[in-house]
Amino acid sequence: MKPKISSSFSCLKTIESVYTGGQVEWFKDMAFTLARGAVNVVREGEVISLLKEEEDQIISFTVAGKEEELTVVTAHKSGLVRIWDCLVIEQPKVSRTFRSIHSGAISVMSLHTLSGSHSGTVLATGGTEGTVKVWDLTSQYYTHNFRTTGTVCSTLTFHPHRLLLYGGFSTGGIFCWDLTNSKLVQSMEAHFSVVTAFCISSCGVKAVSCGRDAVCVVWDLTSHTKTSTVPVFSPVEGMVMVQESSLKVVLAAGDKLAVWDLSTPAKVSEVEMGCEVTSLRRGQADSLHCATADHNLLTVCVTSLAVTGCTVGNNDEVLDLVLMGETNTHLAVACNSPAIRLYNRDTWNCVLATGHLDTVLCLATCSEDTTLLASGGKDREVRIWRLEQDRLECLVVGSGHTEALGGLAWGAGPSQLVTVSKDTTLKVWSLDTEARSMSSVRTEIAHEKDINCVSVSPDGGLIATGSQDRLAKLWTTELGLVTVLRGHSRGVWCARFSPVDRLVATGSADATIKLWALGEGCGTCVKTLEGHDTSVLRLDWVGGGQLVSSSSAGLIKAWWVARQECTATLDMGESKVWAMATHLDSEGVLCITAGSGEGKIAVYKDTTEEQEKEKQADQDMIVVQHQKLNNLLQDKQWGKAVRLALKLSQPFTALKIIKKLSQSDLEAAVLSLDNPGLDQLLGYTVKWNTNTKHCAAAQAVLYTVLTNLDTDLLLSLPTCDTWIQGLLPYTEKHFQRLTRLQTKSKFVPYILHQMKATSVPADSMVAVL
């Protein structure tokens, strides 16, 4: 019986880079991020739309709206400002474009909706040359131009009730302009560095400004005078006013979110975010949105400052990933970050698990308890985690290696762990998750160079290691050397035991996969799989008959081990695929989850069975259609036969039918075709016309088409240019050939007459000819 072999896959889910730093804004459940000169519209970690103009990069933007209305305004490198129609967010389109008139680039933008007698929408733009301009988007004209002594404009805020505009600048100055008379109302000096935020209370009486000079200033807007200055002891990148009566604000100060009561003044609470907060915005209801320097987009509860949602903007380089949970409900990912990303595979929400002090390099889950996770990193520590309610809780930390870890694997149960490191050592650890303790029980210098991988056999009796010294070795659980696997010409990157057969597979930088026997003749290479052009970085068995491998060229290959044949190849781009995991879903279908050096995570599902069913259905349909065609030919239903022959892409059958048709039958058959069928027939006619044997049929079709169909219809056909160019030269060639033949035929009566063949009438000879 032929084993089930995967030969076709479809991509179910892709997580790519959506934020790489810079400006970010939020609207409802969507985030708008500036990346590579375009604005990504992100929902649930995926880019659902893209605001982009070819060869004109976006340098800043603003978003405003309420309920179903959404307005996005973008400023471009060319100096143009574009207003986007986002009624259907998946299909944004430019509704209006105008020139900004700024002599420099636009650094900040703000939209405001006016009420009362001055209803409409206005746009304020601040430039790097120190000017602020105001535009009436409703009436579509330019209204104000304000010049300052400042340099780069950093923030713009409209007064909620009065026609006043406040602008903060990089020199620390804040200016207030009256939009009714275009005059400067007040120059408010208090900061000595960039003003990063200016918040006005809903009553319009009080305001708070903050900046990178580590102070918050409270203002009285009735007189535009400073009320108090509160030192917050850290540069502030963003601010949101959450309680106006006591002037309670949330500040993005360094790597913390801090709640300050500026009326007291006193710090009420703060929470560590794990990385510097670069942006802070108000969200819906009692939520806040913030962006961090490691490119994570977080949603935070205002009252508790607890993180309620996380979108990973950029995974950078995915180094390892494993599936967790009883039914593989979660995905743990290690990137160029000390934090482990934990994705819920149903919603793809992400939670960060912090604890490591440096980049996490390797992960492993316990087969007997899939809620247990082991991690190792550049900080030389081993951490054991448990999955609890969509979060990872650190149980115990072990240390002993002197260099970064290269790999880890669970032993026979959750009480044993095996680790390898760049310090060339192999360690066996004893674990007690209940007592939250772990200790190294055995250590062996296993290789001469960095050890890249470790794997434990399904029965827990053997340990395999692979190293840069081009060797793979087999060990007992007591770390006694069983055998050395020699054969690779470059470093060994991965090793995996077969779950069924007594085999171990190793992948190397020499682009080969070798299968080694574990029974009699232990250490003998029994098969070599060749097909990769670059280093094989990851391996995984699917049952006993299939292997899945990934390479540094960005390719994933599925192998039929018995035939040493590659049955499928998946392309993840040009970056190295360092991380890969396979599992069977609830229906027993193979799924592959892989991560690349570009930060891309993709989930593929085996669709071989569906493809085979579709292929079989197509073949059955073709058989039925062929029989139907034969029946039509038997019944001499030429028109239907021609249409069916064209549908089945059988030009020779169509040619035979056309040769049998009279001119009237041919006209009926051609005129019954739809436009695609007519285009296909003319394409075949071009080929027939190149052959002298079939040119008569081709010319008959052309005569029928040109005398019965409108020229505009023919010119509207998709491949009109192609078949016109193919028909003209051969048609002229056939015409010239027939002309020469006709000319030559005139010589026969003339010669006969000159020979005075009076016994044969000339007219009868012409008739015979």
N, C-alpha and C positions, 0 to 999 in steps of 0.2 A: 504493500500500500504506500502510495506516495505521501510523504509528510507534508504538512501544511507549510508552504513557503510563501513569504511576503515578497511581492514584486511591484506593488504600487502603493503609494501613500498620498494622503492629502493633509494639508496644514489646517489644524483646528484653531490654533491661537498663536498670536505673535505679540511679544512685548518688546518694544524697541525704545530707543532714546527719544524722549519727548521734551526734555528740558536740560539744557547744558549751562545754565546760568544766565543772568541778565534779567530783563523785565518779565514779570508775570502778573496777570490779573485773573480774577475769578468772577463768574456769573452763574448763580444757581449751582448746578452740579458739574459745571464745566470750568476748566482752567485754560487760559489763553497764554501761551508761552512763546517767547521770541527765540528762534533758533535758526541759524544758517540763513539769515536774511528773510525769513518768513515767519508767520504766526501760526503755531499749531493750536488747534482746538482739541482739547484732551478731555475724554470722559472715560472713567473706569480704567485709567492707565493706557488707553489706546487713542491714537490720533484719528478722530472721526472726520476731520476736515482740515484744509490748509488754505490760509490766506497768503497768496503769493503773486508777485508780478515778475515776469521774466526780465532779467537784466536790470532790475531796479529793486535793490534790497530795502527792506523795512528796517528803520533804525529806532523807532519808538511807536507806541500805539496807546489807545485808551478804549475802554469798554464801558458802556452804560446802558441801562434798560430797566424795565419793570414788567412783570408778568411775562407775556409772550413777546413783548417788543424788545429788540436788541439792536444797538447801534455800535459799530466798530469803526474807529477812525485810525488810519495808519499814516505815518510820516515816512517818506522814502529818501534814499540817498540822493536822488535827483532833485530834491526840493519840492516834489509834488506831495499833496495830501489827498488821500483817497477815502471816500466814505463807502462802506460795504453794506449791502443789503443781505442780512442774515436771517430773513424770515424762515427760510429752510436752511438750517445751520450746516447740513451736509453738502449744500450747493451754494456757497456764498458767491456773490457777484458784485462788482463795482457799480455803484449807482451814480457816483459823481466824483470828478477829479478837478482839483484846482491847485494853483501854484501858491506856495506858502509865503513868498516875499521875504523870508528871513535870509539874511546874508550868510548865516552859518547853519549848522544842522539843528533840527528841533530835538531838544533833550527831554521835554516833558509836555504832556497834553492833558487837558481836563474838559469833560463835558458837563453841562449844567442845564437843567430844564427850568425855564422861568414860568412864573404863574402870575395871575392877575392881568392887568392891562398890558404888561410886557410879556405875553405868553410866547413860547417858542423854545428852541434849543440853541444854545450858544457854545462855541468851542474856543478855549483859550490854549494858545501854544507858546511855550517858552523856548528860546533858542540859546545856543552856546555863545552868542555874541552879546547877551545881556538884554535882549528886547523881549517883550511880551505882546502878542497880537491876539485880538478877539474877533471871532467870525460868527455871524448870524446864519446858522445853517438852515433855518426855516425860510427866511427871506432871501438867502443865498447872496450875501454881500459881506464885505470886510468892514468892520465897524471901528476898531480902536488899534492904536499902535503906541505902546508905552516903552520909553527908553529909560534905562537905569545906569547907575555907576557900577553895578555888579557885573559879574562875568557869566558863569553858567547858571541858568535857572534850574533849580532842583525840585521845586514843588509849587503847585498852583491850587488854590482853594477859593471857591465862590462862597459868599455870605449867603446863608439859607433864606434870609428875608429881605435884605437890601441889595441894591445893585452895586455891590462892592466886590473887588477881586484882590486877593492876597497872593503875593508871590515871594517865595524864599529862594535865596541864591547861595552859591558856593562860598561867597565871602562872609556869610553869616547874617547878611541884611535881610529884612522883611519889609516889603513895600505894600501899601494899600492904595488902590486906585478906585475912583468913583466912575462908574460906567455911564452915568447920566451926563457928566460934563467933561469926561476924559481927563480929569485932573488928578494929581497925586494928593491923596488925603493925608498920609502920614508915612514917614520913614521910621520903622521900628527897629532900633538897634539893641541887640542883647546877646547875640551869639558871636562866637569867634571862629566858627568853622561851618561846614556845610549844614544848612537847615534841611533835615530829612523828612519832617512832617509838620503840618499845621492843622490842628483839629479845632472846630468851632462847635460850641454847644448848640442844641436844637433851638434854644431861645434866642441865640445870636448875641448874647451879652458877654460870655466868657470864651476864651480861646487858650489853647496850649500849644506851644511850639517846642520842638526838640531838635537836637543836632548831634554831630560827632564830637562836640566839645563836652559831652557827658553832662549836660544840664537840660532841665525842662523849665520853660518860662511860662508863667501864667499871665494872660493879658486881659485887660478890661477894654472891650471893643466899643464902649460908648465914648471913651476919651482916647482910645488907642494908646494906653499907657501900660507899663509893666507893673503887675501887682506883686509878683514874687518870682524868685529864681530858686529852683530846687536842684541841688547836685544829685545825680543818680549814679555816679562813680563808674560809668562805662559808656562808651560811645553808643548812641541810639540810632538804629537803622530804620525803625518803623514805630508807629504809635496808633492805638485805637482807643477812643474814649468810650468807656463802658458804663459809667455812672456819672451823670452831669451834676447832681446836687453836691456831691463831695469831690468832684473833679477826679474821679478814679479812672486811671488809664492803665492799659497794658502796653509795656514797652518791649521792643526787641533789642535787648542789650547784650551784645556778645553772643555766647551760646546759651543764653537764658531768656525765658519770657518772664518778666517781672510785673507784678501788679503794684501800682503806687497810688496812694491817697495823697494828692497834691494839696488838699486843704489842711492837712495836719502839719507838715507833710511827713509821710512814713511809708516804708515798703511793707505791703501787706503780705505778699507771698511771691515765690518765684519757683520755676521749675527748669531743670536742665533739659535741653533739647538734643544733646549729643554732638552738636555742631553749630557753628555760627549761623545765626538767623539773619538773612539778607533782606527779607521783605516781610511785611505784616499788613494784612488787609482784613476788613470786617466781612463776615460771611452772613449767611441766613440765620435768623432767630438768634440763639445764644452761642454762635460758633465764630471762630476766627480762622483765617487761612494764613499760613506762613511758608516761606521757602528757605531752605538751608543751603549752606555753602557746598554740601555734598550732593546737591541737586535733588533733594527730596521735597515734595509738596505735601504739607501736613495740614490737617484740619484739627483744631483744638477747641475744646469746650471752654467757654468764658469763665464759668464759675469755678471749675476744678483745675483748669489748665491741663487736663488730660488729653492725650492724643486720641482722637476718635476715628481718624482716617489718614491713610498715607498713600501717596502715589510716588513711586520711584521714578524720578525724572530721567536718571541715567545710571544704568548698572555698570557703566565703564567696561571692565573686562570680567566676564563671568568665568570664575576659576573652578567651581564645583557646584553641583546641585544634587539633591536627593529627595525622594518622595517619602512622606510621613503620614501617619494615621492608619487606622485599620483598613480603610478602603482607599488609601492614597489620596486623602482629602486635602493635604497640604504639600507645598513645595518649599523646601529650604534652599536658599541660594547664597553662595559665597562669592563676593566680588572684591574689587580693589578697595575694601573698606573694612574697618574693624567690626562693623555691625552685620549680623546675619539677616537677610531678608526672608521673611516667612509669608508666603502667598497662600491664601485660601483659594483652592482650585475651582470652587463654585462661583465665587464673586470676583476673584482675582484682586481682592483687597490685600494690602501689604502691611505687615507689622515688623518693626525693626527690633532685633534682639541685641542689646549692647552688653559688653562685658570684656571682650578681647581688647587689648591695647594696641594691636597692630593688625595688618591685613589678615583675614581668614583665608587659608589656602585649601583646606580639605574638610570634607564632611562624610559622615557615615551613620546609617541607621541600623538598629538592631533588628534582625529578622524575627526574633521571638517576641519582641516588644517594640512595635513600630512607632511608639510615642517617644522612644529614647533616641537622642541624637548626640553624636560625638563630633567635636570640632577641634581643629588645630590650626595654628597660624604662625606668623612671623614673630609673635611675642613668645614663642617656645612653650606655650601653655596648651594643655589639653583640657577642654571643658565638656562636661556632660550636661545635657539639657533634657527637659521633659516637656512635651506638648500638652498644654492645659488651656482649654477655652480660647483657642486661636492665638495663643501666646506661648513663647518659650521661656521656661523658668530654669535658671542655672542651678543644678544640683550640687556639683562638686567641681573643683579645679585641681588639676594635677600638673606638676612641673618636674623636670628632670633632664629634658633634652637641652643641649647647649646651642643648637642652631634651629632654624625654622623647620617645622614639620613638613614631610613630603607626602604622607598618607597615613590613614588609619583604617582599621577594620575590627568589627566585633568578633569575638571568639565563639565558642560553642554556645554561649548564653549571655545574658546581660551582666554576668559577673566577671567577664574577661574582655579585655581590649588590647589590641596589638597596634603599635605605632612605629613609624620609621621617620628618619630625619636626615637633614643634610649633614649632620654630624657623623654619618655612616653607621649609626647604631639602630638596632632593632630591640624594642622594649615590649614586654608583656606586663599588663597592669591587672591588678585585682580590684574589683569594684564592689561597693555595697551602697546601692542607691537609697536604701532605707536609712542607713546611718550617715549617708552623704559623705562617704570617704572613699579614697582610692590611693593605691600605692603601687610602685613599680616592684615587681617580684623577680623579674629576670631581665638582664640586659646583655646584648651581644653585639660586638663590632662585626657587622654582617657583610659589608662591602668596602672597597677601597675608595669609592667616590660617592657622591650624593645618591641617596636612595629615593627613587621617585614614586614607588607604589608598594602596596602590601595587600594581600588577599588571603582569606582563610577558607579552607575547603568546607563543603556543606556539613560534613560530619565533625568538623572542628579538629581533625587530627593532623592536618598539614597547614603550613604557612608558606606562601610564595612571596618573594621580594624581587624587585627589579631595580637596576641601578644604572647610573651613567657609565659604569665600568664595562658595559655591554654584556653583563651576566644577569641571569635570573637564577635564584636559588630556592630550594625547597628545605623547609625546617620542620622539626617536630614542635609540639607545644612547649617542650622543655628547652627549645632553641638548640636542639642538636641538628647538625647539618645532615640532610638526607642525600642530596645530590646537587650538582651544579649544572645548569642548563646553558650549554655553550652553542652558539650558532649565529647569533645576531652580530652584525658588523658595526652597529652603533648602539647608543644608549637605549635601555629598555624603559618605556614610559608607563606601561600598564600590564597587568596580569590578572586573569580571572579563571577560577575553577569551573569546570562544567558541572551543572547540577544533576546530570544524568550519568554521563560516562566518566571513566577514570582518565580525564584529560585536563590539562591546564593550558590556556592560551596566553600568549605574550605578544605585545605590540611594541614596535621599536621605531627609532628614528631612521632605520634603514628602509622604511616603507613596507615592511612585511609583517605578517601575522603568522606565528609558528604555534603549532599544536604539539604538546609533549605528552608522552604516555606516562602514566603513574603506576601501572601494574608491573608485569614482567617487562624487563628492559626499561626500568624507570629512568627517565631522563633522555629518552630517545625521541627525536623529532619525527613525528609520523605524517604531518602535513604542513605545507607552507602556502598561505593565501597571499597572492600577489595581485595588486590592482590599484593600490594607492600610489601616488607619485611622491608623496611627502610623508613626514613622520606620522605614525599611528599613535594618537594621544590617549584614546579611551576605547575600552572593550566592554561588551556585555553579552552574556548568553541569553538566548530565548529558547527555552527547553533544551534539548540536546542536539538539535539539528541545525540551528541557526545561530549566527553571530552577528552582532551589530558593532560597527567600529566608526570612529571619527578621526579626522586628520587635521594637520595644520594648514591644509589648503581650503578648509571650510566645507569639506564633504563628509557626508555620513553614508556608509555603505552597509547593506544587508547581505549576508553571505549564506549560501547553501553549503554547509560544511562538507557533506558527503561527496559532492561533486567539485568542491573547491571553486565555486562559481559565485560571482557577484550578481545578485538578483535585482537589486534596486540601489539607486544613488540619489541622495538628497543634497541640495546645494544651499548652504546657509551664508553664502557670501565668500569673501576672500580672507576673512580672519580665522584664526585658529579656533577649533571647537574643543575647548578644554573640558567641558562638562557634558555628561550624557547619562541618562537613566532610562530604563525600559520597564514596562509593566503591562500586564494584561488587564483590560477593563472588565466590567461585570459580565460582558458577553463573550469574554475570552479572546478579544481582538487586541493585537499588539499596538501599543502606543509608545512613541519615542519622544522624550523631552530632552532638549539640548540647548546649551548656551555657548555663545561665541565670544571672541575677543572684542567684538564691536558693541557688546552689551545687549545683544539680541537673544531672547529666549523664545523658542518655538516648540509647539507641541504638534506632533504628526501622528496620524492614525492610519493603520493598515486598511486599505480599501481594495485589496486584491480580489476578495470574494465578490464585491459589488462590480468591479471592473470585468471579472470573468462572466458574471451574469449579464451585464450589458453587452459584452462581446458576443455571447451566445445568442442573446435576443436579436442582435443585429444580424448575425448569420442566419438565424431562422427567418427573419424578415426578408433577407435577400433571396433565400430559397423560394419563399412564397411569391415574391415579386417576379422572379425568373419564370416560375410556372405560370403566373398570370400573363407575362409577356408572351410566352409560347401559345397560350390559349388565344390571345388577341391576334397573333399572327395566323393561327389556324382559322380564326373566324374572319380574317381579312379586315379587321378594324384598325386601319392604318394610322389614323390620327391618334387614337389612344395608345397605340403601340409606340409611335414616335415619342409621345410625351413620357411614357414609362421608360423607354430606352434612355432618354435624356436623364430622367430621374435616377436611373441605376448607373449613370455614367458609362454607358456602353456605346461609344461612337461608331464602332464597326457595325453593330446591329442596327443602329439608326441609319447608317449609310445604305445597308442592304434594303431596308424598308423604303427609303426614299427612291432608290433606283427602280423599285417595283411600282411606284405611284404614278398615276397620270397627272397632268398639270392641274386639273381641277381638284383631284384628291390631295395633291401637294399643297395647294393654296388653302384648302380647308384645314389640313394638319398644322401648317405654319401659323395661320391666323388664330388657331385655338390655343397657342402657347401664351403663357404669361411672360412678363418682362425677364425674370431670371432664366426661364426656359429658352426664350428667344436669344438672350445673350450667350447662353451655353451652346445653342445650335450654331450661332455665327462663329463662335470660337472653334467648333469642330470643322465648320466650313472652311476656315482658313487653312487647316491641315489637309483637308481633302483637296483643296485647290492647288496644293503644291505637287500633287501627283496627277500625271496625265490620264491615268486610268479612271480617276474619280472626279476629274475637273468638270465633266458634264453635269454630274449630280450637284456639285458645288455651285455651278453657274445657274442651275435651275432653281436652287434655293435662293441665290442672290436675286435673280429675276423676280421671284415671288415676293421677296421681302421689299425690294425697292419699288415695285409697282403697286403694292397694296398697303404699305405702312408709311406713316408720316415721318418726315425727316427729323423733326424735333424729338420724336419718340426714340428714334435710333441713336441720336446724339446723346440722349440722356442715359443710355445703357452704361453700366460701370466700366466695361472693357472696350468701349467704342474705339478709342484711339489705337488700342493694340490690334484689333482685327482689321481696322481700315489700313494700317500700315502693312499688315500681312497680305491683304487681298490685292492691293493695287499693283504691285510688281508682277505677281504671277498671272493676274487677269490680263495685263498688257502683254505678257509673254504668250499666253494662249491665243489672244486675239491676233498677234503678229503671226503665230504659227498657222492659224486657220486662214489668214489672209494670203500667206505664201502658198498654202495648199490650193486655195481657190485659184490663185494666179497660175500655178502650174497646171491645174486641170484644164485651163483654156487652150493649152498647147496641143492637146490630143486631137480635137476636131480639126485644128489647123494643119497638123502633120498629116492626118488622114486625107484631108482635102488636097494637100500638095502632092501626095502620093497617087492621087487620082484613083482612089479606091472607090470607083463608081458603083461597085457591086454592093457596097455597104453604105446605106444612107447615113449621112452625118448626124441627122437628128436622132436616129436610133442609137448611134454610138454614144451620144451625149446622154441619152436616156439610160443606157446601160451603166455608164459611169456614174 
